[in-house]
Amino acid sequence: MPRCKSILLSALLFGSQAFATTFYADASIGKDTDPGTLAQPVKTLAKGMTLVKSDDTLLLQSGNYGDFSFGYAGADPKANWAWRPIAEVFSKWVTIAAAPGANPHLAKVQLGTLNHDTGWAISFEQKGNSDLRLRMEHLQIDDGIKIEGSRHVQIKHNTIRLTGDTITIMPRAGVSVFNGQFVTLDSNEITHSGIGIQGMTRDFVVRGNEIHHNSHDGISILGGENWLVEGNRIHDLDDGANDDEQKSGAKPWNMHVDGIHMYMVNSGAAKYAIGSRNFTFRNNVFYHLEAMGVMINANTAGGEYRDFTWENNIWGPVGGIGFHLGADFEERSCFATTPSSPLPPTPGPASSAGPWKAVRRVWPSGPSPPRPPRSTSSTTTSSASRSPFPPRTMWPGTSISPARTHRWTVSSSK
């Protein structure tokens, strides 16, 4: 081939391809009139997102970037009734991440919308309304993440909390995913939240997360299909109240706090799923939970539970039953090599008022305390020192009886 034709062909093949670009934001010294380079970063995350295109990366320096709402059309980020979906936001993945050595904070994160082009709330059968293709990595999220209608989202290696006292935030989730598809939550720490993760979605991966020291359920399942929940550690969940305190009015917020809680929203509205199908739970660890390790309520929404697999999960000390199956299943529900803690009950005063009072921790208002180091002592032979689970931690100034260790139990009462 003549050299000129070869050069022309190369230009046609590669000249039109856009190269991935890395942009920078710095909430402290950046200016939104600057080009977003390392030397001249923009100031706000919103401005940075106007610069990125498919395959680009936006790196955030340390600082507070406030709320982040993205993935829909609408001028006012607070007027969610007016939000409209964007069919394809990016054609290739875009990444928002912490710059090397940086510790950026975001407040409340909203990705996508449940609306459709002409009104409110897509149906669950629509399988999302927008291809977002967004990754968020190594960030501090201070007031939760809500993903609605979006497809192709990855939330990885972040620390996620909620803002507010532990009673106020109880109904909210650190991460909620509704009517989306192809969403992955991978290797995040979710703490100081109400619910850790709440979802009603399809093709959902929840992998390698640590969900701990929250005041409500670890994972709340409201329906969907094709979920993989694996390698998560769910522990130290308690609302600091018991049934008697609720009845007396002393602590009316009392809830039964479970590691995983599954139930359907019985409303008849098309936006809700009415069943759960093809779920796999494997290699998860549950311990120091107020109530059940897993609680599955009967499906009253008219759908079905179908094709569930539980394999190689470990249940440690819980206050109620390790696994409470309160529902019928269609087709397959399989348990494989699913052990409980091999330990005898931890010595300590037992409660005569039922398992709900066996594990108590009072979680005061305010920020959560630092995570305690794991115990590595091997100098004693007590049952507590032989435990494969870290010791139960308490908030400062509290006094609670030691947790009881429950052996593997399956309850099928409905």
ZIMO-V343039 format. One record per residue. N is the residue number from 1. RES is the residue in one small letter. PSI is psi as a letter, one per 30 degrees, with the letter a starting at -180 (NA if undefined). OMEGA is omega in whole degrees, -180 to 180 (999 if undefined). D_CENTER is the distance of its C-alpha to the mean C-alpha in Angstrom with 2 decimals. Layout:
N/RES/PSI/OMEGA/D_CENTER, N/RES/PSI/OMEGA/D_CENTER
This chain:
1/m/k/177/56.69, 2/p/k/-175/58.21, 3/r/e/-179/56.31, 4/c/e/179/55.91, 5/k/e/178/54.33, 6/s/e/179/51.93, 7/i/e/180/50.83, 8/l/e/179/50.47, 9/l/e/178/48.36, 10/s/e/179/46.05, 11/a/e/179/45.68, 12/l/e/-177/44.85, 13/l/e/-171/42.25, 14/f/f/-174/40.49, 15/g/f/-177/41.64, 16/s/f/-179/39.54, 17/q/k/179/36.26, 18/a/k/177/34.07, 19/f/k/179/33.00, 20/a/k/-178/29.48, 21/t/k/174/29.56, 22/t/k/177/27.61, 23/f/l/-176/27.56, 24/y/k/173/26.96, 25/a/k/177/26.01, 26/d/j/-175/26.99, 27/a/f/-177/26.27, 28/s/e/-172/29.19, 29/i/f/-178/32.05, 30/g/l/176/31.13, 31/k/k/-179/32.99, 32/d/f/174/31.87, 33/t/f/-180/35.41, 34/d/l/-172/34.99, 35/p/f/178/34.13, 36/g/g/175/30.85, 37/t/l/177/32.31, 38/l/e/-180/31.73, 39/a/f/-178/34.96, 40/q/i/-176/34.39, 41/p/l/170/30.71, 42/v/l/-176/29.61, 43/k/e/-171/28.31, 44/t/l/176/25.47, 45/l/e/179/22.41, 46/a/e/178/23.74, 47/k/e/179/27.01, 48/g/e/-179/25.50, 49/m/f/173/23.76, 50/t/f/-179/27.23, 51/l/e/-173/28.54, 52/v/k/173/26.22, 53/k/l/-178/27.02, 54/s/k/178/25.74, 55/d/g/-180/25.27, 56/d/l/178/25.32, 57/t/k/174/23.27, 58/l/j/-180/22.83, 59/l/k/-177/22.72, 60/l/k/172/22.14, 61/q/l/180/24.31, 62/s/k/180/23.51, 63/g/l/180/23.43, 64/n/k/-174/21.67, 65/y/g/175/20.99, 66/g/a/-180/19.99, 67/d/l/179/18.07, 68/f/j/178/17.32, 69/s/k/-172/17.82, 70/f/l/172/18.56, 71/g/g/177/19.24, 72/y/l/178/21.58, 73/a/k/-179/25.20, 74/g/k/-174/26.20, 75/a/e/-175/27.95, 76/d/j/-177/26.45, 77/p/f/180/22.69, 78/k/f/-178/22.98, 79/a/i/-173/24.89, 80/n/f/176/22.13, 81/w/f/-178/24.79, 82/a/f/-179/26.54, 83/w/k/177/23.80, 84/r/k/-176/24.70, 85/p/l/172/22.89, 86/i/k/-172/24.15, 87/a/e/176/24.82, 88/e/j/180/24.27, 89/v/e/176/23.02, 90/f/k/178/23.50, 91/s/f/174/25.31, 92/k/l/-174/23.94, 93/w/k/171/20.84, 94/v/k/-176/20.63, 95/t/k/168/18.82, 96/i/k/-175/17.99, 97/a/l/173/17.93, 98/a/k/173/19.41, 99/a/l/-180/23.11, 100/p/k/179/24.42, 101/g/g/-176/24.53, 102/a/l/-180/22.93, 103/n/i/-178/20.25, 104/p/k/179/19.36, 105/h/k/169/17.42, 106/l/l/179/16.01, 107/a/c/-179/15.69, 108/k/k/-179/13.97, 109/v/k/177/12.78, 110/q/j/178/13.72, 111/l/j/176/14.04, 112/g/a/-178/16.50, 113/t/l/175/17.99, 114/l/f/-178/18.54, 115/n/l/170/22.24, 116/h/a/-170/24.87, 117/d/f/-175/28.03, 118/t/g/-178/30.09, 119/g/a/-169/27.92, 120/w/k/165/24.89, 121/a/j/173/22.08, 122/i/l/176/22.23, 123/s/l/180/22.50, 124/f/e/-178/19.86, 125/e/f/-179/22.54, 126/q/f/179/22.70, 127/k/h/177/19.70, 128/g/l/-177/18.53, 129/n/g/-174/20.95, 130/s/k/173/20.41, 131/d/j/-174/20.22, 132/l/e/-178/18.39, 133/r/i/-179/18.15, 134/l/k/172/16.28, 135/r/k/173/14.67, 136/m/k/-171/13.25, 137/e/k/171/13.88, 138/h/h/-180/14.72, 139/l/l/171/14.15, 140/q/j/180/13.67, 141/i/j/-169/11.66, 142/d/f/180/13.31, 143/d/h/169/12.40, 144/g/l/179/8.96, 145/i/k/176/8.25, 146/k/k/-179/9.57, 147/i/j/-174/10.48, 148/e/k/175/13.52, 149/g/f/-173/16.14, 150/s/k/172/15.41, 151/r/k/177/16.09, 152/h/i/177/15.62, 153/v/k/176/12.70, 154/q/k/178/11.41, 155/i/j/-169/8.96, 156/k/k/171/10.46, 157/h/h/178/11.61, 158/n/l/167/10.40, 159/t/k/-171/10.33, 160/i/k/180/8.25, 161/r/l/169/10.02, 162/l/l/178/11.67, 163/t/k/179/15.42, 164/g/l/178/17.65, 165/d/l/-170/18.96, 166/t/f/178/17.09, 167/i/e/-178/18.89, 168/t/e/-174/18.35, 169/i/f/-175/14.57, 170/m/e/-178/14.28, 171/p/f/-175/13.86, 172/r/l/179/11.16, 173/a/k/173/7.36, 174/g/e/174/5.77, 175/v/k/174/4.03, 176/s/k/-178/6.49, 177/v/j/-177/8.31, 178/f/k/172/11.92, 179/n/h/175/15.01, 180/g/a/180/14.10, 181/q/k/178/14.84, 182/f/h/176/14.33, 183/v/k/179/10.79, 184/t/k/171/9.48, 185/l/j/-169/6.50, 186/d/k/170/9.00, 187/s/h/175/10.03, 188/n/l/168/7.82, 189/e/k/-178/8.59, 190/i/j/-173/6.62, 191/t/l/-176/9.75, 192/h/h/177/12.17, 193/s/l/168/9.96, 194/g/c/171/10.94, 195/i/k/177/8.32, 196/g/d/-180/5.25, 197/i/k/175/3.37, 198/q/k/-176/6.58, 199/g/k/168/8.39, 200/m/j/-167/12.06, 201/t/l/180/12.72, 202/r/l/172/14.66, 203/d/i/-170/14.62, 204/f/k/178/10.93, 205/v/k/176/10.22, 206/v/j/-168/7.50, 207/r/k/168/9.77, 208/g/g/-180/10.76, 209/n/l/171/7.86, 210/e/j/-177/9.27, 211/i/j/-169/7.90, 212/h/l/177/11.11, 213/h/h/174/13.52, 214/n/l/-175/11.80, 215/s/g/177/14.07, 216/h/a/-172/12.58, 217/d/l/176/10.94, 218/g/e/177/8.43, 219/i/k/179/7.33, 220/s/j/-177/9.36, 221/i/j/-180/11.08, 222/l/g/176/13.48, 223/g/l/178/15.07, 224/g/a/179/15.43, 225/e/l/178/16.79, 226/n/i/176/16.45, 227/w/k/169/13.16, 228/l/j/180/13.02, 229/v/j/-173/10.95, 230/e/k/173/12.74, 231/g/g/179/13.37, 232/n/l/175/10.55, 233/r/j/-174/11.98, 234/i/j/-172/11.16, 235/h/l/176/13.85, 236/d/i/177/15.63, 237/l/k/-177/14.27, 238/d/k/178/17.07, 239/d/f/177/18.17, 240/g/g/-180/21.58, 241/a/l/177/23.61, 242/n/l/-173/25.42, 243/d/e/-179/27.18, 244/d/e/179/30.52, 245/e/e/175/29.22, 246/q/e/-178/27.69, 247/k/e/-179/31.00, 248/s/f/-178/33.04, 249/g/f/-179/31.06, 250/a/e/180/30.44, 251/k/i/-173/26.64, 252/p/f/-177/25.95, 253/w/g/-173/22.16, 254/n/k/174/22.03, 255/m/l/172/19.37, 256/h/j/-169/19.08, 257/v/j/-175/15.87, 258/d/l/175/14.72, 259/g/e/173/12.58, 260/i/k/179/11.91, 261/h/k/-180/13.52, 262/m/k/174/14.71, 263/y/l/-179/17.04, 264/m/k/176/18.34, 265/v/j/-174/19.15, 266/n/i/-178/22.95, 267/s/f/-176/24.22, 268/g/f/180/25.93, 269/a/k/-175/24.55, 270/a/f/-178/24.08, 271/k/f/-178/20.71, 272/y/k/169/19.20, 273/a/l/178/18.81, 274/i/g/180/21.23, 275/g/l/178/20.21, 276/s/k/-175/18.00, 277/r/k/175/19.60, 278/n/i/178/19.34, 279/f/k/175/16.38, 280/t/k/178/16.51, 281/f/j/-179/15.08, 282/r/k/175/16.67, 283/n/h/175/17.00, 284/n/l/179/14.37, 285/v/k/-179/15.64, 286/f/k/174/15.52, 287/y/l/-179/17.69, 288/h/h/179/18.71, 289/l/k/-177/17.21, 290/e/e/-173/19.18, 291/a/c/-173/19.70, 292/m/k/167/18.84, 293/g/e/175/17.10, 294/v/k/179/16.48, 295/m/j/178/17.77, 296/i/j/179/18.69, 297/n/l/176/20.61, 298/a/k/180/23.44, 299/n/j/180/22.92, 300/t/g/-176/25.01, 301/a/f/177/24.08, 302/g/f/180/26.64, 303/g/a/-177/24.57, 304/e/l/168/24.07, 305/y/k/-173/21.87, 306/r/k/170/23.04, 307/d/i/175/22.71, 308/f/k/175/20.25, 309/t/k/176/20.50, 310/w/j/-179/19.61, 311/e/k/174/20.92, 312/n/h/173/21.16, 313/n/l/-179/18.63, 314/i/k/176/19.79, 315/w/k/174/19.96, 316/g/b/-178/21.25, 317/p/k/173/22.38, 318/v/l/-176/21.01, 319/g/f/-178/22.83, 320/g/b/-179/23.23, 321/i/k/-179/23.32, 322/g/e/-179/21.50, 323/f/j/-180/21.03, 324/h/j/-180/22.16, 325/l/j/-178/22.96, 326/g/g/-174/24.14, 327/a/l/173/24.40, 328/d/k/178/26.58, 329/f/k/173/25.51, 330/e/l/177/27.32, 331/e/c/-165/28.32, 332/r/k/168/26.42, 333/s/j/-166/24.28, 334/c/k/172/24.73, 335/f/k/-179/24.26, 336/a/k/175/25.24, 337/t/i/-177/25.75, 338/t/j/-175/23.29, 339/p/l/167/24.64, 340/s/a/177/24.21, 341/s/k/-180/25.19, 342/p/g/-172/28.85, 343/l/l/171/29.82, 344/p/l/179/32.07, 345/p/k/177/31.00, 346/t/k/179/30.61, 347/p/k/179/33.79, 348/g/l/-178/33.57, 349/p/k/178/34.54, 350/a/l/179/33.37, 351/s/k/177/32.63, 352/s/g/-175/35.05, 353/a/g/177/32.88, 354/g/l/-173/30.50, 355/p/f/-178/27.27, 356/w/f/-179/25.28, 357/k/g/-175/27.27, 358/a/f/-178/27.08, 359/v/j/-178/24.06, 360/r/k/168/23.96, 361/r/k/177/22.50, 362/v/k/-178/23.15, 363/w/j/-178/20.56, 364/p/l/177/22.60, 365/s/l/177/21.73, 366/g/a/-177/21.10, 367/p/l/179/19.00, 368/s/k/-179/17.61, 369/p/l/178/20.14, 370/p/k/177/20.01, 371/r/k/-179/18.56, 372/p/l/176/21.74, 373/p/l/177/23.13, 374/r/k/178/23.22, 375/s/k/178/26.60, 376/t/g/-177/28.78, 377/s/k/175/31.96, 378/s/g/-174/34.15, 379/t/f/179/37.31, 380/t/l/-179/37.19, 381/t/g/179/37.14, 382/s/l/180/35.55, 383/s/e/180/32.91, 384/a/e/-178/30.39, 385/s/f/180/31.17, 386/r/f/-176/30.87, 387/s/k/175/27.34, 388/p/f/-178/24.89, 389/f/k/174/22.23, 390/p/l/178/22.24, 391/p/k/178/24.02, 392/r/k/-178/22.24, 393/t/l/-178/21.85, 394/m/l/176/23.02, 395/w/l/-177/22.97, 396/p/k/176/26.32, 397/g/g/-179/29.12, 398/t/l/178/27.76, 399/s/j/-174/29.57, 400/i/k/176/28.10, 401/s/k/178/29.53, 402/p/l/179/28.19, 403/a/k/172/25.69, 404/r/k/176/27.29, 405/t/k/-180/26.45, 406/h/k/175/26.28, 407/r/l/-177/27.41, 408/w/k/-180/25.95, 409/t/k/173/26.46, 410/v/k/176/25.82, 411/s/k/-180/26.69, 412/s/g/179/27.47, 413/s/k/-179/28.84, 414/k/NA/999/28.21
